[in-house]
Amino acid sequence: MKQSLGKLWLIALCTLCLNAEDFKHHFTLSETSPYVKEAVVMTLELNQTNKHKILFFQFDLKKNSDYKFHRINLKETGEYHNAKVNYTYLIYPLRSGDLQLHFTLIQKATTDANLAYSFSGDRDNVKGLTTVDTEIHLSPITLKVKDLPKNVSIVGDFHLKYTLKKQTATPYESIPFQVTIKGLGYPPLLENILPKDINFTLFKEKPTIHALNSSSGTSSTVIYPMALSHFKSFDLKPIYINAFNPKTKQHYRLTIPKQHFSIDKINTDSLIDKTDSPKPLQNDWSWLTSLLGYLVVFVAGYLMAISLKWKSKTTSETPHSLKEKIEACKNEKALLQLLMATGSKKFTLSIEKLEKNLYGNGKINFNKVKQEALENIL
């Protein structure tokens, strides 16, 4: 398809001459027996014959799932009473067999007076042009479409290139892989570039399409971005895409050779984290230690109180000896144990102050409490 399709144009098998009094028309086709997805360029020439009218035309192909088409040119020449219009279309048949092209054509006729009236006024007050619209029936054109050879995926003159940024990676790391197909012909849109029986993970994105339609056909560049991933080394088998050039009638292949990807082995030692993060849960038993300490002090004081009380029954304690013992106390615990051991209610206030200081949130002046205890001896 490197040669211009314009040089290969054939005069259409049928030049449908509409013996209407207003205009005549003529179809030209570049190919009447194309292959499926082979580009066909069609032109339609409209020439006004009735010089007493002013004619305008609206022409298009009817949409159909049997073919795709693009208008690539519209050229209008001549004066109001001598209209000449050329339409150019690029058509791709999508199935084999007899395929009919159907058209719509509307002739718009007006007069010099109507045309002059439509142009009267300023730019902000342009009046509508009054026309008499007539739908013209054009007989369909039949294409004899030929089947493609078997297993052909691409039709036209294309070449392929691929890009691999690297072929060595770590386990599960994505390896970018891009395939570009470029050339002239039916746009090479493929559902799958890689085979389905792959043994690795494939990530795909929608292909990027750049296409330009002209009388030479469609110039396309289609980019397929993807990425490969695996936890161990693997091979990508050779990829073959069968293509066919309908102009030269030649088969050819677009090829991606076999690729090997080396995946680094996982160092199992590196998987063992020598530090705990987060730190493992630990039971904090410090509260129990404090509680036991308080219990020991309480029980010891209680036992001492019982012992002293029992001893007081057998041995009377003189105020002088108790005074010496109170003065000998160096801290709150010792004084508390001593006062509780006396069993005397006159030390109740001093005992409460000492307990609040030791086991609650109270604060005392130890020397002051000791002095109050001394004064209560008398």
C-alpha angles and dihedrals in degrees: 000000000000089000115081113264086218090072091053099050115134126206105254116260089237127039101192106214111198105202091208119145093234108050146344130222140205132196124207125189128193091210132011097184104042129163120249108285092011113138116252120189115208127188129189121199119199118191123183115231102174105076094186094074137058108233134196126179138210114195135170143147118258115247115254136167089228093071145014124222142184128194105229101174143015118186124183121190136162132053131286094278095039106046118181119182130178121194121191123195135182111215131189117194111215102195137038127248130046108344122185125211113211126198144196121213128176121188115208114199128188142156135249090251093054091047092051091047092052090056096048119106129036128300092273093053106047111160122223118259113244113221138171106232120207125183108223121206114224118189114242121255118231123219120199098219119198126214120252120241114269122281094013113151102172129043119199139033108311141153131200135217130177135201127211115179093195143352098202122073145149121262112294092001114144115246112204113229124179130186122194124192116190135173148082122307142053107350107270100233110163126184092214130018095179123055119261095236096073122146097210138062116275125199116194135187129194111278119254111236128201114178134169121188121209141146087279092059132258119326106206140184115185119184121198111198117194143145135220128213138178141155094232139030115290144171130237107216120229113280121218123188114191114221136180130203107208094194095057093025089226128145119218140163134235106212139196109189124225114288129202121206121198115210117195115242117248114251102226091201089062090057092064109085109211092199124061111237112202096023115247118261113269129192111239107215096170090106090058091051091054092047092051089050091055091047092050091051091046095048092044091051092045093050091046090051091053091046094050092045091052090046092050089061091059101032123035114223116219120222088242094061092046090051091054091049093050091049090049093058110108100188145019096266094054093047092047092052091048096049092046090050092058090063088211118145091212089076093053095105093048091048092052092051091050093048093050090050094048102037105018139039097276125124125208142176101246095203091050092051090047090051090051090052090051091051091052092059092076 
